[in-house]
């Protein structure tokens, strides 16, 4: 699960797909309850941006056994 804080609002989504290109750069595609203003379904978000923008994104991970 991912929570994005933007413009004083919170957007909640579930990561549905991760795609890596030939250089290892990953794109994260998210199913949102309501899309944030800067998210586009066809492009997703860069995994590096999610990792680096810790004040903007909160990640909640499940435990894998």
C-alpha positions as CSV (number, residue, x, y, z in Angstrom):
1,X,0.0,0.0,0.0
2,X,1.2,3.5,-0.7
3,X,0.1,6.8,0.7
4,X,0.9,10.1,-1.1
5,X,0.7,13.4,0.6
6,X,0.1,16.3,-1.8
7,X,-1.4,19.7,-1.4
8,X,-2.6,19.0,2.1
9,X,-4.5,15.8,1.0
10,X,-3.7,12.1,1.3
11,X,-4.2,9.6,-1.5
12,X,-4.2,5.9,-0.8
13,X,-3.3,3.2,-3.4
14,X,-2.2,-0.3,-3.9
15,X,0.8,-1.1,-6.1
16,X,-0.5,-3.3,-8.9
17,X,2.5,-3.6,-11.2
18,X,6.2,-2.9,-11.3
19,X,7.9,-2.8,-14.7
20,X,11.7,-2.6,-15.3
21,X,13.3,-1.4,-18.6
22,X,16.5,-2.7,-20.1
23,X,18.6,-0.4,-17.9
24,X,17.0,-1.6,-14.6
25,X,14.9,1.6,-14.1
26,X,11.6,0.6,-12.6
27,X,8.1,2.2,-13.0
28,X,5.5,1.7,-10.4
29,X,1.8,1.5,-11.4
30,X,-0.7,2.1,-8.7
31,X,-4.5,1.6,-8.3
32,X,-5.6,4.7,-6.4
33,X,-8.8,5.3,-4.5
34,X,-8.6,8.7,-6.2
35,X,-5.7,9.6,-8.5
36,X,-3.3,12.3,-7.2
37,X,-3.1,15.4,-9.5
38,X,0.4,14.4,-10.8
39,X,-0.3,10.7,-11.5
40,X,-1.0,9.3,-15.0
41,X,-2.1,5.7,-15.4
42,X,-0.1,5.2,-18.6
43,X,3.2,6.4,-17.1
44,X,3.0,5.4,-13.4
45,X,5.7,6.7,-11.0
46,X,9.5,6.2,-11.1
47,X,10.5,3.9,-8.3
48,X,13.5,6.2,-7.6
49,X,11.2,9.1,-7.0
50,X,9.1,7.1,-4.5
51,X,12.2,6.1,-2.7
52,X,13.7,9.6,-2.6
53,X,10.6,11.6,-1.7
54,X,10.1,10.2,1.8
55,X,8.1,13.2,2.9
56,X,5.7,12.7,0.1
57,X,5.2,8.9,0.1
58,X,4.6,6.4,2.9
59,X,4.9,2.8,2.0
60,X,3.2,0.0,4.0
61,X,4.7,-3.4,3.1
62,X,3.3,-6.8,3.8
63,X,5.4,-9.5,5.4
64,X,6.2,-12.3,3.1
65,X,6.7,-15.8,4.7
